[in-house]
Amino acid sequence: MKIKTYLFPILVIALFSGSCNLFQSNSGQYELVVLDTLNIPFSGDIHAGTYAHNTGLIYNYQSGEYLKFDSLGNVLANKIIPTVGDSGLYYVNGLKIIENGNILAKSIKGEIGLLDEELNLVKKANMPFPNGSLDLKRNQNAINVYKDELLLFHPGRNNKSPYELGYYRDNYLLEKLNPSTGVATPFLKLSPKSQYQESLHFEPPTALISISDNSLYFVFNKEPLISKYDLSNNGEWVNSIPLDSEDFVQVKGQKLPLGNDGSVLVEGEITNLFALKNGFAVVYIDGLLKEPGPGQKIPGKQLKIYNYETGWSAPIELPFNLLFLLNFEQENKAFYGLINPKTLPIDNNQAQVLKYQLASH
């Protein structure tokens, strides 16, 4: 997929948008207000991050550096964990801070590390079969905890390839891992409303999951459909909610796996999923056709909230230079977003985290 042709104007806009402290939603329903800017000593790219229980965490794959910070940007812990060996973790793209302050780190190889509050690797488990989807996408919401078991996206059980026709229709979506025994069992079936039920080839997806109480929300990054499952009833499917974005660009399903025919310049993608008390929130990019229709603009990240009583909020435009959100819990609570280090000055040696608040109108 060729995207370089439009990256330069996006980066230019990002440099200007990064200096603003107010971003307004399309309808005026919400304003995205910057409450604070945290400058944290951390150099290089950032491949994963999260924020929970009043602490944040960021990670760089090349250096193996993990850094933990508080709500004011103070460094709480800093550690380098090697990427190989028994005491290492290779390319972590999923982080989860659990209630006791410990941290789960999921690597693309199927390693799951348990880090203590000082970022020491105290335990490492390995999935019993290889990950069939070696996607290098950063910061996947692909691991969670439910009743002392780990739920994670790790396709490829029984040496089956997730790139085969009908894989997600014919197999389970997640694995449930008992961290004490190392036993993994397949879990969760595909929504009956999903496009992946069809006997067509689609662009290979990755999955995002998020849990609130007994509700698990699941979405493929390339499908604008968010599905709810009831964990108290063995993961029974409850419903699926379309994203409700007419501009979400997809490569159409095909009988032969020919991929993008050139009509799609940038695919639409859901990049964050957050389970809420009575719904969920997503961050997404609409994408761009090679020959865009009237009014279609350069795509930027948008936050959208779904409430089961009131439906979808208006899309809330996020800054162009936002890499990803670290958390989102509810509309009236502050949350944090990470600025893309590549949009900061070239000699910068700090990570920039913005503290946001939604102001309703």
C-alpha positions in Angstrom: 0.0 0.0 0.0 1.5 3.3 -1.0 0.8 6.1 1.4 3.9 8.3 1.1 2.1 10.6 -1.4 -0.1 12.1 1.3 2.1 11.8 4.3 4.0 15.1 3.8 0.9 17.3 4.0 -0.3 15.4 7.1 3.0 15.9 8.8 3.0 19.6 8.0 -0.5 20.0 9.4 0.5 18.0 12.4 3.3 20.4 13.3 0.9 23.2 13.4 -2.0 21.3 15.1 0.3 20.2 17.9 0.6 23.7 19.2 -3.2 24.1 19.7 -4.9 23.4 23.0 -8.5 23.1 21.7 -10.0 20.8 19.1 -13.7 21.0 18.3 -15.9 18.2 17.1 -17.7 18.4 13.8 -21.1 19.0 15.4 -20.0 21.0 18.4 -21.2 18.3 20.8 -17.8 18.0 22.4 -14.7 20.0 22.5 -11.4 18.2 23.0 -9.5 20.3 25.6 -5.8 19.9 26.4 -5.4 20.1 30.2 -1.7 19.5 30.4 1.4 18.5 28.4 3.7 16.0 29.9 7.3 15.9 28.6 8.9 12.7 29.7 12.6 11.8 29.1 12.4 9.0 26.5 14.1 8.9 23.1 13.2 7.1 19.9 10.0 5.6 18.6 7.2 4.2 20.8 5.7 0.9 19.9 3.2 0.4 22.7 1.7 2.3 25.6 -1.1 2.4 28.1 -2.5 4.3 31.1 -4.4 2.9 34.1 -4.6 3.2 37.9 -3.0 6.7 37.7 0.2 5.5 36.0 1.3 5.4 32.4 3.7 3.1 30.5 5.5 3.5 27.2 7.8 1.1 25.3 10.4 1.2 22.5 11.1 -2.1 20.7 14.6 -1.2 19.3 16.0 -0.3 22.7 13.9 -2.6 24.8 13.2 0.4 27.1 10.1 0.5 29.3 9.2 3.7 31.2 6.5 4.2 33.8 5.2 7.7 34.7 2.6 9.3 36.9 -0.2 11.7 36.1 2.2 14.7 36.3 4.8 13.1 34.1 7.2 12.1 36.8 9.3 9.0 36.0 8.4 6.2 38.4 10.5 3.4 36.9 12.7 2.8 33.9 14.0 -0.5 32.7 15.6 -2.1 29.6 14.5 -5.7 28.9 16.4 -7.6 26.2 14.4 -8.7 23.1 15.8 -12.2 23.0 16.6 -15.0 25.5 14.8 -16.5 28.5 14.9 -13.1 30.2 13.7 -11.2 27.2 10.5 -10.2 25.3 10.5 -9.8 21.6 8.6 -6.8 20.0 5.9 -6.2 22.6 2.8 -4.7 20.9 0.3 -5.1 23.8 0.6 -3.8 27.3 -1.9 -4.0 30.2 -1.6 -2.5 33.7 -3.6 -4.7 36.1 -5.1 -3.7 39.4 -2.2 -4.7 41.6 0.1 -2.5 39.6 1.8 -5.4 37.8 2.0 -5.3 34.0 1.2 -7.8 31.2 3.4 -7.5 28.1 2.4 -9.5 25.0 4.9 -10.0 22.2 4.2 -10.9 18.6 5.9 -14.3 19.2 3.4 -15.3 21.7 5.4 -14.5 24.8 3.5 -13.1 27.7 5.6 -11.4 30.3 4.6 -10.4 33.8 6.4 -7.2 35.0 6.4 -5.9 38.6 5.9 -2.3 39.6 9.6 -1.7 39.1 9.4 -3.1 35.5 11.4 -6.2 36.3 10.4 -9.3 34.3 9.3 -11.7 37.0 7.7 -14.4 34.9 7.3 -15.3 31.3 4.8 -17.7 29.6 4.7 -18.9 26.0 1.7 -19.7 24.0 1.8 -23.4 23.1 1.7 -22.8 19.3 3.1 -20.0 17.1 1.3 -16.8 16.3 0.0 -17.1 12.8 -0.5 -13.4 12.4 2.9 -11.7 12.8 1.6 -8.2 12.4 4.0 -5.5 13.5 1.3 -3.0 14.2 2.0 -1.0 17.3 -0.1 -0.9 20.4 -2.7 -3.5 19.7 -5.5 -3.8 22.3 -5.0 -7.6 22.0 -4.7 -8.9 25.6 -7.0 -8.6 28.7 -7.7 -10.3 32.0 -11.0 -12.0 33.1 -11.2 -14.0 36.3 -7.5 -14.8 36.5 -7.4 -16.0 32.9 -5.8 -14.1 30.0 -7.8 -13.5 26.8 -5.7 -12.7 23.8 -5.7 -12.6 20.0 -3.3 -15.3 18.9 -4.6 -17.0 15.7 -3.0 -20.1 14.2 -4.1 -23.0 16.4 -3.4 -26.5 14.9 -1.1 -24.9 12.3 -4.0 -23.3 10.5 -3.2 -20.0 8.7 -5.4 -17.0 9.5 -4.8 -15.9 5.9 -6.8 -18.8 4.5 -10.3 -18.3 3.1 -12.9 -18.5 5.9 -10.4 -18.8 8.8 -12.2 -16.5 11.2 -15.6 -18.0 10.2 -14.5 -21.6 10.8 -12.3 -21.1 13.9 -12.3 -19.3 17.2 -11.3 -15.6 17.5 -9.3 -15.6 20.8 -7.3 -17.9 23.1 -8.0 -18.2 26.8 -4.8 -18.9 28.7 -4.4 -20.1 32.2 -1.2 -18.4 33.3 -0.7 -21.0 36.1 -0.8 -24.1 34.0 0.1 -22.7 30.6 -3.0 -24.4 29.1 -4.7 -22.4 26.3 -8.2 -23.1 25.0 -10.0 -21.5 22.0 -12.6 -18.9 22.8 -15.2 -16.7 21.2 -16.9 -17.1 17.8 -17.3 -14.7 15.0 -20.3 -12.3 14.9 -23.0 -13.5 12.4 -23.0 -10.0 11.1 -19.3 -9.9 10.2 -18.1 -9.7 6.6 -15.6 -12.5 7.4 -18.6 -14.9 7.4 -18.5 -14.6 3.6 -16.5 -16.9 1.4 -14.4 -14.0 0.1 -10.8 -12.9 0.6 -10.3 -9.7 2.6 -7.3 -7.7 3.6 -5.7 -9.5 6.6 -7.0 -8.0 9.9 -5.8 -7.7 13.4 -8.1 -7.7 16.4 -8.8 -5.3 19.3 -10.5 -6.4 22.5 -11.6 -4.5 25.6 -13.5 -5.6 28.7 -15.8 -3.9 31.2 -17.4 -6.0 33.9 -18.7 -9.1 32.1 -18.9 -7.5 28.6 -16.1 -8.1 26.1 -16.0 -5.9 23.0 -14.2 -7.2 19.9 -13.4 -5.5 16.6 -11.2 -6.2 13.6 -9.2 -3.1 12.7 -10.3 -3.2 9.1 -14.0 -3.9 9.7 -16.3 -1.1 11.0 -18.3 -3.4 13.2 -18.0 -3.6 17.0 -19.3 -6.8 18.6 -20.3 -7.4 22.2 -20.0 -10.7 24.0 -21.2 -11.9 27.4 -18.4 -13.3 29.4 -20.7 -14.5 32.2 -22.4 -16.7 29.6 -19.3 -18.4 28.2 -18.7 -15.6 25.7 -22.1 -15.7 24.0 -22.4 -13.1 21.2 -24.9 -10.3 22.2 -24.9 -7.9 19.3 -22.8 -6.0 16.8 -22.9 -2.3 16.2 -21.8 -0.7 12.9 -19.4 2.2 13.2 -21.8 4.5 11.4 -19.1 6.2 9.2 -20.0 6.6 5.5 -16.4 7.5 4.7 -14.7 4.4 6.1 -12.8 3.0 3.2 -12.4 -0.7 2.7 -10.8 -3.0 0.1 -13.7 -5.0 -1.1 -13.9 -8.8 -0.6 -12.8 -10.8 -3.6 -13.1 -14.4 -4.8 -9.4 -14.5 -5.5 -6.9 -13.0 -3.1 -5.8 -10.1 -5.4 -5.6 -7.4 -2.7 -6.0 -3.7 -3.3 -6.8 -3.0 -7.0 -5.3 0.5 -6.7 -8.6 2.3 -6.0 -7.9 2.6 -2.3 -5.0 4.9 -1.3 -5.4 4.5 2.5 -7.6 1.9 4.1 -9.9 2.8 6.9 -8.8 1.4 10.2 -9.9 1.2 13.9 -6.8 1.9 16.0 -8.2 1.9 19.6 -11.1 0.2 21.3 -12.2 1.1 24.9 -15.0 -0.7 26.8 -17.2 1.6 28.9 -19.9 1.1 31.5 -22.7 1.4 29.0 -21.1 1.1 25.7 -17.7 1.6 24.1 -15.4 4.1 22.4 -13.3 3.7 19.3 -10.5 5.7 17.6 -10.4 5.3 13.9 -9.2 6.7 10.6 -11.7 6.8 7.7 -9.2 6.2 4.9 -8.9 7.7 1.4 -9.8 6.6 -2.1 -7.4 7.2 -5.0 -10.2 9.3 -6.6 -12.0 10.7 -3.5 -15.6 11.7 -3.8 -16.9 15.2 -3.1 -16.0 16.6 0.3 -13.7 13.8 1.2 -10.6 15.1 3.0 -7.2 14.0 4.2 -8.1 11.4 6.9 -7.2 12.0 10.5 -7.9 10.1 13.7 -11.4 10.5 15.2 -12.8 9.5 18.5 -16.4 8.3 18.6 -18.4 7.1 21.6 -21.3 4.7 21.6 -23.9 4.6 24.4 -26.6 2.0 24.4 -29.2 4.6 25.5 -28.3 7.5 23.2 -26.4 5.8 20.3 -23.3 7.3 18.6 -21.8 10.6 19.5 -20.6 12.9 16.8 -17.0 12.2 15.7 -14.4 14.1 17.7 -11.5 15.2 15.6 -8.1 14.3 17.2 -4.8 16.0 16.5 -3.0 14.9 13.3 0.1 14.2 15.3 -1.5 11.9 17.8 0.1 8.5 17.6 -2.5 6.7 19.8 -4.6 7.2 22.9 -3.3 5.6 26.1 -6.7 5.3 27.7 -10.3 6.4 27.7 -12.7 5.5 30.5 -15.8 7.8 30.2 -16.8 11.1 28.7 -16.3 13.3 31.7 -13.0 11.9 32.8 -9.5 13.0 31.7 -7.5 10.7 29.4 -4.1 10.6 27.8 -2.8 10.6 24.3 0.7 10.1 22.9 2.2 12.5 20.3 4.0 10.8 17.4 7.7 11.3 18.2 8.4 11.7 14.4 6.5 15.0 14.4 8.6 16.5 17.2 11.9 18.2 16.5 14.6 15.9 15.2 16.9 16.4 18.3 14.0 15.8 20.7 14.8 13.3 23.5 11.4 13.4 25.3 8.1 11.7 24.8 5.2 14.1 24.8 1.9 12.9 26.4 -1.1 15.2 26.4 -3.8 15.1 29.0 -7.2 15.6 27.5 -10.8 16.3 28.7 -14.0 16.3 26.7 -16.1 19.4 27.3 -19.7 18.9 26.3 -21.9 21.5 24.7 
